[in-house]
């Protein structure tokens, strides 16, 4: 295994280096210039990933920096070490949840298919002392279903609510951070309130699963494996901390690259790892086949909502979604037409430059879309910086991403609507799809935070 490059993440855009008193370090700067719009002003800035801009140390408060410093391999190893030393009554029960977009990374690195790679990863995590290993596809199913329902509600009130449409997806923490801290009220009322798969998984583990195991949430230490560093920022948001239980929904986020790095540190070879089936939240026996949702590798919110809306609003069955590429592969749209009339128009917009185009059009009132799937990483979640960067120069490894896309697409698609586990949990855990508990645990709110920025932040 070769060394994994864990980025220092110090790159900053030109606007940040001009306005922020924490100047950009020399390492990681890219000389290619592009026009960047922030708060309505256009700046000439260095090419960057949105996630790099928003997660650099200059944009974090001291409190945030402290919280994120605890999202580390060292923290997980500390918990594991304490379990070995202290009395069993004081042990933490370690639970790991793996994002489906992380599994193709391990499949490529291990030279195995996705299912076998997942079993090897599970074997490694359990060899460390993790008791349960889940994948987060179930939580993503909740997020998709809630997003579908919210879109229908927004569409039906569009004529008397100026903030109803367009609806922006909410699963990307880089995009959410940018919206709250830079764009503010221009965008935040349009963001779907459905929690991301990560945070719904956190609720599943800390609320439902811990009760099933007769454990207090504080006794459960929940680690999430994700392709993206920004998921660490999402895990420490205030609304995802339960003050009464004194517990976070997700205690620590580790990237795929960090887990692979840990395997290297311990000189673990794939061949010597046991193949262990993943666990199930409901505790059922047997190894259910791994599945994926529709789309290009980022849970497919656009496709799921598009098909659902076509049926629910217009009685049309859409079997295959056809994308039309506009500016580039990361700026695509889909359209539903009937008798020459456009009924729905959605867009998938990935990467900082395309997001800037979207914001520019929105300021001018020229966004024709009812829904936009927004992701800060070019190429989507499989290209997350926590797993797709080259060991050599820190850029995205395009060959690796292509192999991950092929591995991900090999998984069978399963619609969340036909997943019996979701229907069981809606009743047993949430007391119904429209219950107050479903609203509280599956949704959150996003608000402008521009006024709360520290003095040195002048976007």
N, C-alpha and C positions, 0 to 999 in steps of 0.2 A: 504493500500500500504506500502510495506517495503522500507527502505532507499535504495537509489541507491548509489553505491560506485563509485565515480568519481576519477579515478586513478591519482596519483601524477606524474606518468610517469618519474621516476628517474633511472630506470634500465639502466645499460650500459654494453656493452660487455667487455671482458677482454682487448682487444686491446685498447678500448677507455679509460679504467681506467689506462692503462700503459702510453699511449701517451698524454692524455689530462690532463691539469692542474686542471680541475674540477673533483675531485675524486668522486667515487661512494658513495652514502650514504648507510647506513646499511640496510635501509628498502627496501624490494622487491627483494633482491638478492636470486638467486636460486643456490643451491650447485651442481646441476647436471652439469657435464662438457661435452663439445663437441668440436670438432675441427672446427674452423671457418677460412675461407680463406678471406683475405682482401688484395687487390692489389697484389695478387700472393703469399702472405706469409700466412702460416698456423699458427694459434694461438690457444691455449687452452683457451676457454672462457665459461662463464656461459650461460646456455640455456636462450634464449630470443626471443621475437618477433622482427621481423625486424622493425616494426613500433615503438616499444619501444626504440630500439637502435637509430633510426634516429630522433625521436621526443623528446629525452631527452634534458634537458636544456643545457647540455654541448656542443651540436652540433648546437645551434642556436646563430646567431649574436644578438647584442643588438637591432638592428633594427627589426629583425624577432621576437624577444621576445616581443617587444612593439606591433607589429602588431597583433600577436597572442593573446596577453592579451586583445585586443579589440574584440576578437571572443568569447564573453561570454554572459551569461544570463543578467548580469548587464548592458551590453551595449544595448541590445535589450529593456530591461525595461526602460533604460534612454530615448531611442527614443520614446517609448510609453508614458512615463510621459511628455515629451516635447510636444507631440501632444495634450495632455489634457490641457496644460497650455498656449501654444502660440496661436496666431491668426491662423485661418484656412488657410490663404494664405501661412503660413510657415510650414504647416503640411507635414510630410513625408508620402507617401503612402507605407504601409508595404505589401510586397509580400512574402509569404513563399512557398518554393518548397520542396517537400518531396520525398526522394529517395524510390523506390519500395522495397529496402532491409530493410528499416526502418519500413515499415508497418507491416510485420509479428511480429516484436517486440511488437508493440502496440496490435496486435491481441491476442497474448499470454497473455500479461499483463492484457488486458481488458476481456479476456475470450470470445471473439467474433470472427466472421469470418473476413477476411481481409477487405472486402468492408465496413462492418459496423464499424469496428475499424477505418478505414480511415475517415468515416463520423463523428465519435465521436472526432477524433483528429482535424478535420477541425473545428468542433463546438468549441472546446477548444481554438484553435488559433484565431478564429474570436471573441471569447469572450474577448480575450486580447486586441483586436484592430487591428488585421491583417485584411486587406481588401480582399486579394485574396490568395487562397491556391491552388497550382498546384501539380501534381506528375510529376516526371522527366522522365517517360517512353518515352515520345515524344522526349526529348533531347537525350536519349539513342538510340532511333531509328536513329537519324541523325548520331551519333557516329558509330553505327554498319554499316550503309550504306557507310559512308566515309572510314571506315576500310576495308570493302570488296573491294571497288574500289582501294584503295591503294595497297592492297595485290596483286590484279591482275596485277597492273602496275609493282610492284616489281618483281613478278614471271617472267614476260615477259622480264625483263632486267637483270635477274640473271646471265647470262653468261658474261656480260661485266661490271657488277657493283658488286664488292666484298662485298659491304655493303647492297645490296638489301635484301638478306636473310641470316639468319632467320629474320622474322619480329616479334618484341615483342609488345604486347599490351601496351596501354598507359593510361588506366583508373585508375590505382592504384598510388596515390601520394607517398606512402612509397617506392614502387619500383622505381618510377621516381627519387626521391631524392637520393636513393642509387646509381642508375645508374649514375647520374650527378656528385655526390660528391665523390663517391668511385671508381666506375668502369671506368668512363670517356669514352674516345673515343673507347674503346673496344666494348661498348654496345650502346652508344647514337645514332650512325648513323642507328642502326637497329630498333629504336623505332618508332612505327607508329605515324605519325604526327596528326592524328585525335584527336581533343580535347576530354576530358572526358565528360560524360553526365552532370556532375556538371557545367562545364564551358560553355558548349553549352547552358544549361538552363540559365546561367547568361546572355549570349548574347541575347537569346530569350526575356528575361524579360527586360533587359536594352535597347535593341535596338528595337526589333519589338513591344513588348507589350506596352512599354512606348510611342512609337509613336502612336499606336492605341488609347491610352488613352489621347493623346495630353499632355503628361507630359515630362519634361526634365529628363534624366537619374538620375540627382542629386536629383530629388524629390522623387525617388523611393528607398526605403530601402529594399534590397533583402536578406532574411534569407533562408538558406538551411538546411534542417534536414537530417542528414547522420548517418550511423552506425559507422563511423570511425573518430577518432581524426585527422588523417593525412589530412583529407579534409580541415581542417583549414589552414594547410600549403599551400595547393594548391591554396586556395582562395586569398592568399596574394602575389602570384608570380607577378613579375614586369610586365610580358606581359599581365596580366589580369587586368591591370589598364589603363584606358583611360585618358591620360593627358589632351586632349582637352575637354573632358566632365567632367573631375575631378570626375570620378566615377569608382568604381570597378564593375566587372560583378556580383560578389557575395560579399555582404557587411559583412555577418556574417554567419559562419557555427556553428550550434548547433548539438550535437549528440542526438540520440534517448533517451539516458539515461538522458541527461540534460533536455530535454523537460519533461520527466516523473518525474524528480526531481522537476521541477517547478510546476507540478500538485500536487505533495505531499506538497510542501511549501504552496500552496494556498488551501490545503485540499479539492481538487476537487474530487468528486466521479464520476465514469463513468455513473452511473444511472442518475445523474442530468444534464449531458451534452446533448445538442441538437445534433441530427444527421443532419449534413449539407453536401450536396453533394459538391465534389471538383469543382473548377472552371476550365475553359478551355481557353487556350491561344487565340484561335480564337473567344472566346466569345459566342460560340453557346450554345443554351439552352439545357436543359435536362442533365441527369446524365449518361454519357457514362460508360459502365462497365469497371472496372479495369482489366488490362491484364498484362502479363509478357512476357519477351523474353525467348528464349530457354536457356538451361544450368542449372547449379546446384545452382543458386541463386546469380550469379554475372554478370548478363546481357548476358551471353552466347556468348561472342565474338567468341570463338573458334568454336562453333557449327554453328553459322551463316556464318562465313567466310568459314568454311569447306564445307558446302552445296553449297554456292554460287560459290566457286572455282571449285568444282567438276562439276557443271553444265556449268560454263562459260569457263573453260579450257579444259574439257574432254567430255562434253556433257552427263554427268552421273547424274541421279537423286538419291540423297541420302535422304531417308525418315527418317531414324533413325541412329544416331551416336552411335557406340559401343566403349566404353572406355575400355582400357586395363590397369589395375593397375600394376605399376612397383614397385618402392620402397615402396610406401604406398598410401593411398587414396588421398593424395595431390600431387601425382606424377603419372599422367596418360597420355596415348597417344592414338591417334586415327589414323587409317591408311586407305587410299583409294587404293585399288588394282584392277587391271584388267589383266586377263590372266596371273596371277602370277607375274606381274610387279607392284612395289610400285609406285603409282603416286603422292600421298601426304602423309605426315607424320607430324601431329601436336601434341603438348603436352600442358597439363594444369599443371602448376607447382606453388604450393602455399606454403608459409611459408619460413622462413629464411634458414633452413637447406637444403631444396630442391633447393632453389635459389643458395645456395653455390655450390651444386652439378652441377647445370646448368653452373655456371660461370667457375668452374674447367674444365668442358668438353669443354667449348667454348675456353678457353685458349689453350687447346690442339687440337683444331680444330675437335672435335668429337661430334658436335651437328648435328644430322641427320634431324632435324625438319626444315620445312619451316616457321612455325608460332608457337609461344609459348605464351599462355595466362598466364601472370605472375601476381600473387597477393601476397602481403606481409603477409597477415593474413592466418594462417592455417585454412582450411575449407572455405576460401573465404569471401566475403563481409558480409554475414549474421553473421559471427563470429567476426565482427569488434569490437574493444575494447571499442567503445562508447556505446555498447548495450549488449554484450554477456558475460561480466565479472560477476562472482559470487559476491553476496553481502558479502560473508563470507571471502574468501581468495584472491580475485582479479584474480583468474584463470578463464579460460573460463568455463561457465556453460554449460556442454554438453547436459544436459536435455533440457535446454532452447533452445539451438541451434537446437536440433532435432525437437522440437515443431515448431520452426520458419521455418525450412526446409519443414515440412509438410504443414504448413500454406501457404508458398510461392508457393509450387507445386500445391496447390489447385486452383490457378488462371489460367484462360485459356491463352494459348499461341497465340500471334498475331505477324506475321512476319512484320517487318517494311516496306518491299516492298509493302505490300497491305494496308498500312495505308494512306487513302486519305488526312489526315491532313498534313502529311509529304510532299506529292506531291504539295499540295496547297502552303505550306510555301516555298518550293524550288523555286516556281515561284514568289509568291507575295513578299516574304521577300528577297530572295537571287538572284532573276533574273536568275534562272537556276542552274542545278546541277554542271556545270563546269565553272561557272562565277567567276570573280575575287573576288566578295563579298563572295561567298561560300568558296573560298580558304582562305580568310582572317578571316572569323568568325567561321569556322568549323575546322580550323587547326592551329597548332603552331609548334615550333621547340624545340628540346631538345639538349642541348650541354653540353660538359664536363665543370664542374665548379671546378675541382680539384685545379687549379691555383688560384682560388679566395678564398680558405679557409683561415680563420684566422690563425695566426701563431701557436696557440696551437693545431690545428688540424693536426695530422701527421698520417694519415691512412696508 
